[in-house]
Amino acid sequence: MTAQPKSAIVIGAGVAGMATAALLAREGIQTTVVEKLPTYGGRAGNETVGGFRFDTGPSWYLMPDAFDHFSSLFGKRTEDVLDLQPLTPAYRLFPETGEPIDVRSGRDNAAKLFDELEPGAGAKLLQYLDSAEETYNLALENFLYTNFRSLKPLARIRGQYARLARYLTEPLDSFVARRFTDTRLRQMLTYPSVFLSSHPSRTPSMYHLLSHTDLTQGVQYPMGGFAAVMDALYALAVEQGAAFRFSAEVAAIEDGGVVLIDGQRLPADLVISAADLHHTETHLLPKNKRTYKESWFAPRDPGLGTVLVMLGVEGEIPELAHHNFVFSEDWADDFDAVFDGPVASRPLGASESIYVSKPSATDPGVAPAGHENLFVLVPVPADPAIGHGDMYRGEASEQVRRIAEAAVAQIAQRCGVEGLDRRIVVKQTLGPSDFAERYHAWSGGSLGPAHTLRQSAFLRGSNRSRKMDNLLYAGATTTPGVGVPMCLISAENVLKRVRGDKTSGPLEPC
């Protein structure tokens, strides 16, 4: 920016919007957050139904260093605002054949498990995790906390160009398959592509760095769920002086930094859209400045859609851990059905490899006594035509209803939870249409554009509008990418842009 702005409007009170507001307000910029929904949280929302409190978005607390660093920018510690509990096991895997497998964090624990499942794989895993950690640190120092406005970071790593080129061009699934034979091991190392809203065969192997986060750093759970994380971010933004205006949907962004809401024109020196980038550039900008489709950097793959099934269940379910994966033996069909269209073996048009969270395993506050809380994520195409769930619309579409019923039956059969359908006392669903309507999500995607080669690092685009000088972007649909930690980093990159800071790497803490 040419001069320090005196006022800013942030569109969206999700993770990125609240984090950006807190940072700008701390700089002395008069900051107002406008949010179309009646409360904060965005896709990291929560709902209470029949005594069960359901997170309706993120459920994995990974990259703790990103949370710790963000807190340090305000002179705080994460543990001062969140009660974090380590999870053991990190997750439970239900393969299609064989017994369930508990995966524990820690290099030695993981290596021992790999050796048990594939003799000799433990030593290979330790080498893999060494590479994952090195790549993780490389990304932190050069590719995440940056707006790519300087070539200095690339000069620093020029000795690693050849290896980086391999990481960017070799798909994650091939990278893993060259090292491990057992299907279960391959799935443990490639499932993080789902966190990237991507297909393992199109995800650059650079992202094997994510195995450093779950197998080395470990998996934690914030008591109160991600609702507690959102509460902490909101409180921080308010503490810094940011103002919030809810139930205020932005209709347009005009030249000069004017935001139009309900016919009212709100001027500001700076506008930051933490809303969906596709929606911002195709619906909110003046027609002569809608450049999204013409830009070479514009994403082409909207990523993953999901059907979410939230269940309140009577009685305990000891068969499930806090985090659980139910994987198909040949899950190529699952990913093909989600990313490429109809597959004969997937008649519902949804993945049969699903994720099940049981937060009541750790947090008694999410369910009434004597009951369990289940959150089920079923990957589906990013397509609003699949329909909506019943949480906000009262009645689910036929396809969402059938997908939810199939997921319940699958958990009962594959995880050994007898009579699950008869024990359900609360059942709520969400579908791609809900994401499109509530969050203006491009194509109904639930996470954000897929992290393919063309949609990673500097190829993901810029956090600055190309045709409106005082419009910046934050959130999962811009750089550096999807996920709560990435949204926190995107907020810091906005601050760097405002300051004219061209460095890479995290800012110095207070």
C-alpha positions in Angstrom: 0.0 0.0 0.0 1.2 3.5 -0.7 0.1 4.9 2.7 -1.2 3.5 5.9 -5.0 3.3 5.7 -7.0 4.9 8.5 -10.1 2.8 8.0 -10.9 -0.7 6.8 -13.9 -2.9 6.1 -13.5 -6.6 6.3 -16.1 -8.8 4.5 -16.8 -12.0 6.4 -16.5 -13.0 10.1 -15.0 -16.4 9.6 -11.5 -17.3 10.7 -9.7 -15.1 8.2 -12.0 -12.2 8.6 -11.7 -12.1 12.4 -7.9 -12.7 12.3 -7.5 -9.9 9.7 -9.7 -7.5 11.7 -7.7 -8.2 14.9 -4.3 -7.5 13.1 -5.5 -4.3 11.4 -7.2 -3.0 14.5 -4.0 -3.6 16.4 -2.2 -1.4 13.8 -4.5 1.5 14.8 -6.7 1.1 11.7 -10.4 1.7 12.4 -11.8 -1.7 11.3 -15.4 -2.9 10.8 -16.3 -6.5 10.0 -19.5 -7.0 8.0 -21.1 -10.5 8.0 -24.1 -11.8 6.2 -25.0 -14.4 8.9 -26.3 -13.4 12.3 -23.1 -14.6 14.1 -19.4 -15.2 13.6 -17.5 -18.3 12.6 -18.4 -18.7 8.9 -17.7 -22.2 7.7 -16.3 -23.0 11.2 -19.8 -22.7 12.6 -21.7 -24.6 15.3 -25.2 -25.5 16.1 -26.9 -26.8 19.2 -29.8 -29.2 18.6 -31.6 -31.3 21.3 -28.7 -30.8 23.8 -26.0 -31.8 21.3 -23.5 -29.1 20.2 -22.2 -29.8 16.7 -19.3 -28.1 15.0 -20.4 -27.7 11.3 -17.0 -27.2 9.9 -13.3 -27.9 10.9 -12.7 -30.6 13.4 -8.9 -31.3 13.2 -6.5 -29.1 15.2 -3.3 -29.4 13.3 -0.2 -27.1 12.8 -0.2 -25.9 16.4 2.8 -23.7 15.6 0.6 -21.5 13.3 -1.9 -20.9 16.2 1.0 -20.3 18.6 2.6 -17.8 16.3 -0.7 -15.9 15.6 -1.3 -15.6 19.4 2.3 -14.3 19.9 1.6 -11.4 17.6 -0.7 -10.1 20.3 1.7 -11.0 23.2 -0.5 -14.0 24.1 -0.1 -17.8 24.4 -2.5 -20.2 22.8 -2.8 -22.1 26.1 -4.1 -18.9 27.7 -7.2 -18.9 25.5 -7.7 -22.6 24.5 -7.7 -25.8 26.6 -5.9 -28.2 24.2 -6.1 -31.9 24.8 -3.7 -34.3 23.0 -5.5 -37.2 21.3 -4.4 -40.8 21.7 -4.8 -42.3 19.3 -4.5 -39.5 16.8 -7.1 -41.4 14.8 -8.5 -44.9 14.2 -8.5 -46.4 10.7 -11.1 -48.9 9.6 -9.8 -50.6 6.5 -12.2 -52.5 4.3 -10.3 -55.7 5.1 -8.7 -56.5 8.4 -8.9 -55.1 11.9 -9.2 -51.5 12.9 -5.8 -49.7 13.4 -5.1 -47.1 16.0 -2.6 -44.6 14.7 -0.6 -42.8 17.4 1.4 -39.7 16.9 5.1 -39.6 17.4 7.8 -40.8 15.0 8.7 -43.9 17.0 5.1 -44.9 17.4 4.3 -44.5 13.7 7.5 -46.3 12.7 6.6 -49.3 14.9 3.1 -49.4 13.4 4.4 -49.3 9.9 6.9 -52.1 10.6 4.1 -54.2 12.0 2.0 -53.8 8.9 4.8 -54.0 6.3 8.2 -55.3 7.5 10.9 -52.8 6.8 8.5 -49.9 6.3 9.4 -48.3 9.7 12.8 -47.1 8.5 11.3 -45.8 5.3 8.7 -43.9 7.2 11.4 -42.2 9.4 13.1 -41.0 6.2 9.7 -39.9 4.8 9.0 -37.9 8.0 12.5 -36.3 7.8 11.6 -35.1 4.4 8.2 -34.0 5.5 9.6 -31.9 8.3 12.3 -30.4 6.0 9.6 -29.5 3.4 7.3 -28.2 6.1 10.0 -25.8 7.4 10.8 -24.8 3.8 7.2 -23.9 3.2 7.0 -21.9 6.4 10.0 -19.9 5.6 9.4 -19.3 1.9 5.9 -20.1 0.6 3.3 -19.5 3.2 4.0 -16.3 5.0 4.6 -14.3 1.9 2.9 -12.3 -0.9 5.5 -13.4 -3.4 6.5 -9.8 -4.0 10.3 -10.5 -3.8 12.6 -13.0 -5.4 14.9 -13.2 -2.5 13.3 -16.3 -0.9 13.7 -18.1 -4.2 17.4 -17.1 -4.3 17.9 -18.5 -0.9 16.7 -22.0 -1.9 18.2 -22.2 -5.4 20.3 -25.2 -4.3 17.0 -27.1 -3.8 15.3 -26.2 -7.1 15.7 -29.7 -8.5 14.1 -31.4 -5.5 11.4 -28.7 -5.3 10.6 -29.3 -9.0 10.1 -33.0 -8.3 7.9 -32.3 -5.3 5.7 -30.0 -7.4 5.4 -32.2 -10.5 5.2 -35.7 -8.9 1.7 -36.5 -7.5 1.4 -37.4 -3.8 -0.1 -40.8 -4.5 2.9 -41.8 -6.8 5.4 -40.3 -4.3 4.0 -42.5 -1.5 3.5 -45.6 -3.7 7.2 -45.7 -4.6 8.0 -46.1 -0.9 5.2 -48.3 0.5 3.3 -51.3 -0.7 0.6 -51.9 1.9 -2.7 -50.1 1.0 -3.3 -49.1 4.6 0.1 -47.4 4.8 -0.5 -45.6 1.5 -3.8 -44.3 2.8 -2.4 -43.1 6.0 0.1 -40.9 4.1 -2.2 -39.7 1.3 -5.5 -39.0 3.1 -4.2 -35.4 3.9 -5.0 -34.6 0.3 -8.6 -34.4 1.4 -7.7 -31.7 3.9 -6.3 -29.9 0.8 -9.7 -30.3 -1.1 -7.8 -32.3 -3.7 -7.4 -35.7 -5.5 -4.2 -37.5 -4.4 -3.2 -38.0 -8.0 -3.4 -34.3 -8.6 -1.9 -33.1 -5.3 1.8 -32.2 -5.6 4.0 -34.4 -3.4 5.3 -31.2 -1.8 2.3 -31.7 0.5 3.7 -34.8 2.0 4.7 -32.2 4.5 1.3 -32.7 6.1 2.4 -36.0 7.6 4.7 -33.9 9.8 1.7 -32.3 11.3 -0.3 -35.4 12.3 2.4 -38.1 12.8 5.2 -35.9 14.3 3.6 -32.8 15.8 0.5 -34.7 16.9 -3.2 -34.1 17.0 -5.0 -32.0 19.6 -8.5 -31.1 20.4 -9.6 -27.7 21.7 -12.2 -28.3 24.5 -15.4 -26.8 23.3 -14.5 -27.7 19.7 -13.7 -25.2 17.0 -16.5 -23.1 18.5 -14.0 -22.3 21.2 -11.4 -21.3 18.6 -14.0 -18.9 17.0 -14.9 -17.5 20.4 -11.2 -16.8 21.1 -10.7 -15.1 17.7 -13.8 -13.0 18.1 -12.8 -11.9 21.6 -9.3 -11.0 20.3 -10.7 -8.9 17.5 -13.0 -7.0 19.8 -10.3 -6.5 22.3 -8.1 -4.9 19.6 -11.0 -2.5 18.8 -12.6 -4.1 15.8 -16.4 -3.5 15.4 -18.8 -6.1 14.0 -21.9 -5.8 12.0 -23.9 -9.0 11.6 -26.9 -9.8 9.3 -25.3 -7.4 6.9 -24.8 -8.9 3.4 -22.5 -7.0 1.0 -24.2 -6.4 -2.4 -21.3 -4.7 -4.1 -17.8 -3.3 -3.8 -17.5 0.0 -5.6 -14.5 2.0 -6.7 -12.8 4.0 -4.0 -13.3 1.4 -1.3 -17.1 1.7 -0.9 -19.1 -1.3 0.3 -22.8 -1.4 -0.5 -25.0 -3.0 2.2 -28.8 -2.8 2.1 -28.6 0.3 0.0 -26.2 2.0 2.4 -22.8 3.0 1.1 -20.0 2.4 3.6 -16.7 4.1 2.6 -13.3 2.9 3.8 -9.6 3.4 2.8 -9.2 -0.3 2.5 -11.5 -3.3 1.8 -10.5 -6.9 2.6 -12.8 -9.6 1.3 -12.6 -12.7 3.3 -15.6 -14.0 1.5 -15.3 -16.6 -1.3 -13.0 -15.2 -3.9 -15.0 -16.4 -6.8 -18.1 -14.8 -5.4 -16.2 -11.5 -4.7 -14.8 -11.2 -8.2 -17.9 -12.4 -10.2 -20.7 -10.8 -8.1 -19.4 -8.0 -5.9 -17.1 -6.0 -8.2 -18.3 -3.7 -10.9 -18.8 -5.5 -14.2 -15.9 -3.8 -15.9 -13.6 -5.1 -13.1 -14.7 -8.7 -12.9 -11.5 -10.4 -14.0 -11.8 -13.8 -12.3 -12.6 -15.9 -15.4 -10.1 -14.1 -17.7 -7.2 -14.5 -15.3 -4.7 -17.3 -16.0 -4.4 -17.5 -12.2 -8.1 -18.0 -11.7 -8.7 -21.5 -10.1 -10.3 -24.1 -12.4 -11.0 -26.8 -9.7 -13.4 -25.8 -6.9 -12.2 -28.8 -4.9 -14.2 -31.0 -2.6 -17.9 -30.9 -1.8 -19.3 -32.6 1.3 -22.4 -34.0 2.8 -22.2 -33.5 6.6 -24.2 -35.7 8.9 -24.5 -34.7 12.5 -25.9 -37.4 14.8 -26.9 -37.5 18.5 -26.8 -41.1 19.6 -28.1 -42.8 22.7 -25.6 -44.9 24.6 -21.8 -45.2 24.3 -20.0 -46.1 21.1 -16.6 -47.5 22.3 -15.9 -48.8 18.8 -15.0 -45.3 17.6 -12.1 -43.1 18.7 -12.3 -39.3 18.6 -11.1 -39.2 14.9 -12.0 -42.1 12.6 -11.5 -43.0 8.9 -13.5 -45.6 7.1 -11.6 -46.4 3.9 -12.4 -48.4 0.9 -9.8 -50.9 -0.2 -9.6 -49.4 -3.7 -10.4 -45.8 -3.0 -9.5 -44.6 -6.5 -13.2 -45.0 -7.3 -14.0 -42.7 -4.4 -11.9 -39.9 -5.6 -12.9 -40.4 -9.2 -16.6 -40.2 -8.2 -15.9 -36.9 -6.3 -13.7 -35.2 -8.8 -14.4 -36.7 -12.2 -18.1 -37.5 -12.2 -20.3 -40.7 -12.1 -18.6 -44.0 -11.3 -20.6 -47.2 -11.7 -19.3 -48.6 -8.3 -20.5 -45.4 -6.5 -24.3 -45.2 -7.4 -25.0 -42.4 -5.0 -22.3 -40.3 -6.6 -20.5 -40.0 -3.3 -17.3 -41.4 -1.7 -17.5 -44.6 0.3 -14.4 -43.5 2.2 -15.7 -41.3 4.9 -14.5 -39.5 8.1 -16.3 -39.8 11.4 -15.6 -37.7 14.4 -16.7 -38.5 17.9 -15.9 -35.4 20.0 -17.8 -36.7 22.9 -14.9 -39.1 23.4 -12.9 -36.1 24.7 -15.4 -33.4 25.4 -18.4 -34.3 27.6 -19.9 -30.8 26.9 -20.9 -31.7 23.3 -23.6 -34.3 24.3 -26.1 -35.0 27.1 -25.0 -37.6 29.6 -25.2 -41.1 28.3 -25.1 -40.0 24.7 -22.5 -39.6 21.9 -22.0 -36.9 19.4 -21.0 -38.0 15.9 -19.9 -35.7 13.0 -19.8 -37.6 9.6 -18.1 -36.1 6.5 -18.9 -37.7 3.2 -16.9 -36.4 0.2 -19.1 -35.6 -2.8 -18.7 -33.5 -6.0 -18.7 -29.8 -5.5 -22.1 -29.4 -7.1 -25.1 -27.5 -5.6 -27.4 -29.8 -7.6 -26.8 -32.5 -5.0 -29.0 -30.4 -2.8 -29.2 -29.2 0.8 -29.6 -30.8 4.1 -32.3 -30.4 6.7 -30.4 -28.3 9.3 -31.4 -24.9 7.8 -34.0 -25.9 5.2 -36.2 -28.2 7.3 -36.1 -31.1 4.8 -33.1 -32.6 3.0 -32.9 -33.2 -0.7 -33.4 -36.7 -1.8 -29.8 -37.3 -2.8 -28.4 -35.8 0.5 -30.9 -37.9 2.5 -29.8 -41.1 0.7 -26.1 -40.3 1.1 -26.7 -39.7 4.9 -28.6 -43.0 5.3 -25.8 -44.9 3.5 -23.2 -43.3 5.7 -25.0 -44.4 8.9 -25.4 -47.9 7.6 -21.7 -48.0 6.6 -20.6 -46.9 10.1 -22.8 -49.6 11.7 -21.5 -52.3 9.4 -17.8 -51.4 9.0 -17.2 -50.1 12.6 -19.4 -52.7 14.3 -21.8 -50.3 15.9 -24.9 -52.5 16.1 -28.3 -50.9 15.9 -26.9 -47.4 15.2 -29.9 -46.3 13.2 -32.2 -47.2 16.1 -30.2 -45.3 18.6 -30.1 -41.9 16.8 -32.1 -39.3 18.7 -30.9 -36.2 16.7 -30.0 -36.2 13.0 -29.1 -33.1 11.0 -27.5 -32.8 7.5 -25.9 -30.2 5.3 -25.2 -30.5 1.6 -23.3 -28.6 -1.2 -26.3 -26.3 -1.7 -26.1 -25.1 1.9 -22.5 -24.1 1.4 -23.4 -22.3 -1.8 -26.3 -20.4 -0.1 -24.8 -19.7 3.3 -21.2 -18.9 2.3 -21.5 -18.2 -1.4 -19.1 -21.1 -1.8 -18.0 -21.5 -5.4 -19.8 -24.5 -6.9 -20.9 -25.5 -3.4 -17.4 -26.6 -2.4 -16.9 -27.0 1.3 -13.2 -26.2 1.8 -12.0 -24.1 -1.1 -10.2 -24.5 -4.4 -8.2 -27.8 -4.7 -4.5 -27.6 -4.1 -3.4 -28.8 -7.5 -0.1 -27.6 -9.0 -1.9 -24.7 -10.8 -3.6 -23.8 -7.5 -0.7 -23.9 -5.1 1.8 -21.3 -3.8 2.3 -18.3 -6.1 0.2 -20.0 -8.8 -2.9 -19.8 -6.4 -3.0 -16.1 -7.3 -2.6 -12.9 -5.4 -4.2 -11.6 -2.3 -4.6 -8.2 -4.0 -7.2 -7.3 -6.6 -5.6 -6.6 -10.0 -8.1 -3.8 -10.8 -9.0 -2.2 -7.5 -6.0 -0.9 -5.6 -7.5 -0.8 -2.2 -9.1 -4.3 -2.3 -7.3 -7.2 -0.7 -8.2 -10.9 -0.1 -8.0 -13.3 2.8 -9.3 -16.7 3.5 -9.2 -20.3 2.3 -10.0 -19.3 -1.3 -6.9 -17.2 -1.8 -3.2 -17.7 -0.8 -1.8 -19.6 0.9 -4.8 -22.1 0.9 -7.4 -24.0 2.7 -7.7 -24.9 6.4 -7.8 -22.8 9.6 -4.0 -22.4 10.0 -3.8 -21.2 6.4 -6.6 -18.7 7.1 -4.6 -17.3 10.0 -1.6 -17.0 7.8 -3.6 -15.3 5.1 -4.6 -12.6 7.6 -0.9 -12.0 8.4 -0.2 -11.7 4.7 -2.8 -9.0 4.4 -1.0 -7.1 7.2 2.3 -7.5 5.3 0.7 -6.1 2.2 -0.6 -3.1 4.2 2.8 -2.5 5.7 4.6 -2.9 2.4 6.5 -5.8 3.9 8.1 -8.0 1.1 9.8 -10.5 3.4 8.9 -14.2 3.6 8.5 -16.0 6.9 6.4 -15.2 9.9 6.4 -11.7 11.5 8.3 -11.1 14.7 6.0 -11.6 17.7 5.3 -8.9 20.2 
